[in-house]
Amino acid sequence: MTAKIKTPEEMEKMRVAGRLAAEVLEMIAPHVKAGVTTDEINTLCHEHIVNVQQAIPAPLNYHGFPKSICTSVNEVVCHGIPNHKKLREGDIVNLDITVIKDGYHGDTSAMFVIGQTTPLRRQLCKTAQDSLYAAIRQVRPGMCISEIGAIIQPIAEQAGFSVVRDYCGHGIGKEFHEEPQILHYRNGGKMELKPGMCFTIEPMINTKKHHCKVNPKDGWTVTTKDGGDSAQWEHTLLVTEDGCEVLTLREGEALDRVIKHG
């Protein structure tokens, strides 16, 4: 497993792509509400990426994926395909955005709560975000890649939730998915992080068990096996000389863009 080290020029292109991905989530936030279909959300995002940002929506036609973003509602873990079903009061939905600008990818996702929801769903969304932030705050050169999962798993389990095993974070750059794979649970990974590495952390946290299944009809939609709900947050990171930079940080997030370790 070899991670690609980005040149200063590539880092700058990753910053641009990351900022654009974050901007899509900022743009779409007011539109994510009850009565709106995920297909309408997809269209708004597509038009913003293509017409305003002059960029490319990476998911569209990626291995046959039919839409420009992923929309994962309630028990959908990831890779949900936007459709004509309307969001309802109490739903939770993950919007996963990846843009390509000048050949480089920016990848991020966020959870949206539709109106008033259950305390369990709200806690699930918070725990998934807390676990992501806790891991990001420790990213630095010399960190063993397995530490990321060792930080995330206890946070999820202490809240009574589980961490998905079947899907993971990933290196990113010119390719949508590069090495290394970033596991969100305890594992035996030995790779050390180095300055110039770019990757995503994107924990998927379930209310019940961690097992997943793929919809055989569309070949994409991943749901929990037991019907429990799932939540996910994602950021693209750049490892710096003394910490990391969050390339997809949105306005108002309780997280520093540049994190330094002494």
C-alpha distance (Angstrom), angle and dihedral (degrees) to the residues before:
residue distance angle dihedral
M1 . . .
T2 3.81 . .
A3 3.79 122.4 .
K4 3.79 119.9 -148.9
I5 3.80 114.3 -119.8
K6 3.80 111.1 -141.6
T7 3.80 121.4 -131.3
P8 3.82 118.4 -131.5
E9 3.83 88.7 -100.4
E10 3.80 91.1 51.3
M11 3.81 91.1 47.3
E12 3.79 89.3 56.1
K13 3.81 91.5 50.8
M14 3.83 89.4 48.8
R15 3.81 89.5 52.7
V16 3.80 90.6 53.6
A17 3.82 93.7 46.9
G18 3.81 91.4 46.0
R19 3.79 92.5 50.6
L20 3.80 91.2 50.5
A21 3.81 92.1 51.2
A22 3.81 90.4 50.8
E23 3.80 90.0 47.6
V24 3.81 91.2 57.3
L25 3.81 90.7 57.3
E26 3.81 90.4 47.5
M27 3.81 90.6 50.0
I28 3.80 96.1 47.7
A29 3.83 98.4 43.8
P30 3.86 96.6 90.8
H31 3.82 90.3 51.4
V32 3.82 96.4 54.4
K33 3.80 102.0 95.6
A34 3.78 143.4 114.4
G35 3.80 115.2 -59.3
V36 3.81 95.3 27.4
T37 3.81 117.9 112.3
T38 3.78 121.9 -131.8
D39 3.80 87.1 -124.5
E40 3.81 90.0 59.3
I41 3.81 88.7 50.8
N42 3.81 89.2 49.6
T43 3.81 91.2 52.3
L44 3.80 93.3 50.2
C45 3.80 91.2 49.3
H46 3.80 92.8 45.8
E47 3.79 93.0 51.1
H48 3.82 92.2 47.1
I49 3.81 93.2 49.4
V50 3.80 95.2 45.5
N51 3.80 102.9 34.4
V52 3.82 104.8 28.5
Q53 3.80 102.5 29.3
Q54 3.81 95.9 32.3
A55 3.80 86.3 -137.3
I56 3.81 137.4 123.4
P57 3.84 126.3 -106.1
A58 3.80 100.5 -127.7
P59 3.84 98.9 -153.9
L60 3.83 94.3 57.7
N61 3.82 107.1 106.7
Y62 3.82 91.1 -11.1
H63 3.83 100.5 152.6
G64 3.81 85.5 -22.6
F65 3.82 99.1 -50.7
P66 3.83 103.3 158.3
K67 3.82 102.8 -148.7
S68 3.82 141.1 54.3
I69 3.81 98.5 -119.7
C70 3.81 137.5 20.8
T71 3.82 118.4 -114.9
S72 3.80 114.8 -168.6
V73 3.82 115.9 -174.5
N74 3.83 126.4 -165.3
E75 3.84 107.6 -49.5
V76 3.82 92.9 18.2
V77 3.80 107.5 107.1
C78 3.81 98.5 -168.1
H79 3.83 145.7 -35.8
G80 3.80 93.9 48.3
I81 3.81 111.3 171.4
P82 3.83 115.6 -131.0
N83 3.80 111.2 -113.5
H84 3.81 143.8 162.8
K85 3.80 95.6 -82.6
K86 3.80 112.2 117.3
L87 3.80 121.8 -126.9
R88 3.79 111.8 -113.1
E89 3.79 134.9 -151.1
G90 3.80 108.7 -81.6
D91 3.81 96.6 24.0
I92 3.78 121.1 131.0
V93 3.80 117.0 -149.7
N94 3.79 134.4 -173.7
L95 3.79 117.4 -148.1
D96 3.80 111.8 -160.1
I97 3.80 114.5 -163.7
T98 3.80 127.8 -172.7
V99 3.79 122.1 172.8
I100 3.79 131.2 -175.8
K101 3.80 117.2 -145.9
D102 3.80 122.2 173.5
G103 3.80 88.5 -12.0
Y104 3.83 96.9 -54.3
H105 3.81 129.5 108.4
G106 3.80 131.5 -129.6
D107 3.82 114.4 -169.4
T108 3.80 128.8 -173.1
S109 3.79 141.8 142.9
A110 3.78 138.8 -168.0
M111 3.78 139.7 -171.8
F112 3.80 122.5 -118.2
V113 3.80 124.0 -163.2
I114 3.81 114.5 -147.5
G115 3.80 107.9 -138.5
Q116 3.79 115.5 -59.2
T117 3.78 115.7 -3.9
T118 3.81 137.2 173.0
P119 3.80 121.3 -71.9
L120 3.82 88.2 -118.7
R121 3.80 93.5 56.8
R122 3.79 91.5 45.4
Q123 3.80 91.3 50.0
L124 3.81 90.5 47.5
C125 3.81 92.0 54.9
K126 3.80 91.8 46.3
T127 3.80 93.4 48.2
A128 3.80 92.6 50.4
Q129 3.81 90.6 51.4
D130 3.81 93.3 43.8
S131 3.80 90.8 52.5
L132 3.82 91.4 50.2
Y133 3.81 92.7 49.1
A134 3.81 92.6 46.6
A135 3.81 90.8 54.0
I136 3.82 94.3 44.6
R137 3.80 91.7 52.1
Q138 3.81 89.9 60.5
V139 3.83 98.8 46.3
R140 3.82 110.6 119.6
P141 3.81 140.5 131.6
G142 3.80 112.6 -69.3
M143 3.80 93.2 26.8
C144 3.79 111.6 134.4
I145 3.80 110.6 -119.3
S146 3.82 90.9 -128.4
E147 3.81 90.8 63.9
I148 3.81 89.4 74.9
G149 3.80 92.8 64.8
A150 3.81 91.0 39.6
I151 3.82 88.2 59.9
I152 3.81 97.3 43.8
Q153 3.82 102.2 44.2
P154 3.84 98.4 58.8
I155 3.82 91.9 48.2
A156 3.81 90.8 53.7
E157 3.79 95.0 43.6
Q158 3.81 95.2 46.0
A159 3.83 86.4 58.7
G160 3.82 89.9 51.4
F161 3.81 95.5 -104.5
S162 3.81 135.7 115.9
V163 3.82 134.9 -128.3
V164 3.81 120.6 -123.9
R165 3.83 112.0 -117.5
D166 3.80 100.7 -172.8
Y167 3.82 97.7 68.9
C168 3.78 131.6 42.4
G169 3.78 147.9 174.2
H170 3.78 119.5 -86.7
G171 3.75 148.2 -161.9
I172 3.79 113.2 -89.8
G173 3.79 139.2 -169.2
K174 3.79 128.3 102.3
E175 3.80 85.3 -1.3
F176 3.81 123.4 58.5
H177 3.82 89.9 -134.6
E178 3.81 120.6 26.6
E179 3.78 134.6 156.5
P180 2.96 135.2 -45.5
Q181 3.78 111.9 60.0
I182 3.81 111.4 -143.9
L183 3.81 110.9 -145.3
H184 3.81 116.4 -157.7
Y185 3.81 96.4 -153.8
R186 3.80 133.8 60.4
N187 3.80 109.8 -66.0
G188 3.77 144.0 153.6
G189 3.80 99.2 -107.8
K190 3.80 112.4 149.8
M191 3.82 104.3 -173.3
E192 3.80 116.4 120.1
L193 3.78 119.4 -139.5
K194 3.80 115.9 -115.1
P195 3.81 133.7 -166.6
G196 3.79 111.1 -88.2
M197 3.80 96.0 33.7
C198 3.82 115.0 129.9
F199 3.79 122.1 -163.4
T200 3.79 144.1 142.7
I201 3.78 129.1 -112.2
E202 3.81 109.7 -159.2
P203 3.81 114.6 160.1
M204 3.80 116.5 -163.7
I205 3.81 109.2 -153.4
N206 3.84 124.0 -168.5
T207 3.80 130.5 -158.5
K208 3.81 91.2 -138.9
K209 3.82 129.7 18.0
H210 3.79 124.6 -16.2
H211 3.81 97.1 -122.2
C212 3.82 118.1 118.9
K213 3.79 138.9 -169.7
V214 3.81 133.1 -158.9
N215 3.80 120.2 -130.2
P216 3.83 104.5 -110.5
K217 3.81 92.2 -153.0
D218 3.80 98.6 59.4
G219 3.81 99.2 19.4
W220 3.82 91.7 -139.2
T221 3.79 116.8 63.3
V222 3.81 110.2 96.5
T223 3.81 116.7 -160.9
T224 3.78 134.7 175.5
K225 3.81 110.9 -92.0
D226 3.79 93.2 -133.5
G227 3.81 98.3 44.0
G228 3.80 94.6 -109.2
D229 3.79 119.0 143.7
S230 3.79 123.9 -98.8
A231 3.81 134.3 -155.6
Q232 3.79 132.6 -169.3
W233 3.80 138.5 -178.0
E234 3.79 124.4 -174.4
H235 3.79 139.8 -169.6
T236 3.80 133.9 177.4
L237 3.81 112.3 -130.2
L238 3.78 136.8 -164.5
V239 3.80 117.2 -153.3
T240 3.82 108.6 -133.0
E241 3.81 131.7 -166.7
D242 3.80 92.2 -87.5
G243 3.81 107.1 16.1
C244 3.78 134.4 -31.8
E245 3.78 144.8 -64.8
V246 3.81 121.5 -133.8
L247 3.80 101.7 -136.6
T248 3.81 95.8 -173.8
L249 3.81 100.1 45.6
R250 3.81 114.1 148.6
E251 3.79 129.0 -146.5
G252 3.79 112.4 -83.0
E253 3.80 98.6 17.0
A254 3.82 115.7 146.1
L255 3.79 90.7 -126.8
D256 3.80 133.2 91.7
R257 3.79 116.2 -116.5
V258 3.81 91.5 -141.9
I259 3.81 117.3 39.1
K260 3.80 119.1 -169.3
H261 3.79 131.5 -167.4
G262 3.78 121.7 -158.1
